[in-house]
Amino acid sequence: MSGSARPLNRIAIYCGAATPPDPRYIELARDVGSELARRGIGVVYGGGRLGLMGALAQGALGEGGEVIGVIPHAMVEREFANHDCTQLITVDTMHQRKQRFTDLADGFITLPGGMGTMDELFEALSWAQIGYHDKPVGLLNAFGFYDDLIAFVNRMADTGFVRATHREILQVADSLPELLGKLASYVPNTPIYRMSADEL
């Protein structure tokens, strides 16, 4: 534990553009957006208005929160860009999208999602390992959605593919308040080495 809480003015939220049949996931995303806004924490997300992404933005905007969307030009029409965002940033590539997430946010939270969400999560984790950022990476394990993934991450560490000092990069909780507490008290790991943006 660090001596003082880490500031969390903005958090990048990774989640999908899908709308699962189970309504709990859309409700979760909306509730997360609302709660972050009530706490004065801005949302940085993928810039879409469909699925969990849209619900997240709707929840935050409904409470008067700041919502910054970052979306590649090629996906503006495909993901139906959310022009209601406080700020909508368009970039050329997916890599640039994730880099902007990292630059704009003080930490990361992953909600339930699919392959794209996993790509974003693991890039945030690997970038922490190589010292591109020292920001906390959180996984909201709502409804036990990520139980198997958490077990697999632990297996990677137990077998030596993830260094012991890097096991705690991923902060996990079942509820948003608990997860925010963990992110605020996160002590950065010692990276393998340090890379700058032009080396990624």
Stockholm file with secondary structure:
# STOCKHOLM 1.0

chainA/1-200         MSGSARPLNRIAIYCGAATPPDPRYIELARDVGSELARRGIGVVYGGGRLGLMGALAQGALGEGGEVIGVIPHAMVEREFANHDCTQLITVDTMHQRKQRFTDLADGFITLPGGMGTMDELFEALSWAQIGYHDKPVGLLNAFGFYDDLIAFVNRMADTGFVRATHREILQVADSLPELLGKLASYVPNTPIYRMSADEL
#=GR chainA/1-200 SS CCSSCCCCSEEEEECCSCCCSSTHHHHHHHHHHHHHHHTTCEEEECCBCSHHHHHHHHHHHHTTCCEEEEEEGGGTTTTTBCTTSSEEEEESSHHHHHHHHHHHCSCEEECSCCHHHHHHHHHHHHHHHTTSCCCCEEEECGGGTTHHHHHHHHHHHHTTSSCGGGGGGEEEESSHHHHHHHHHTCCCCCCSSCCCGGGC
#=GC SS_cons         CCSSCCCCSEEEEECCSCCCSSTHHHHHHHHHHHHHHHTTCEEEECCBCSHHHHHHHHHHHHTTCCEEEEEEGGGTTTTTBCTTSSEEEEESSHHHHHHHHHHHCSCEEECSCCHHHHHHHHHHHHHHHTTSCCCCEEEECGGGTTHHHHHHHHHHHHTTSSCGGGGGGEEEESSHHHHHHHHHTCCCCCCSSCCCGGGC
//
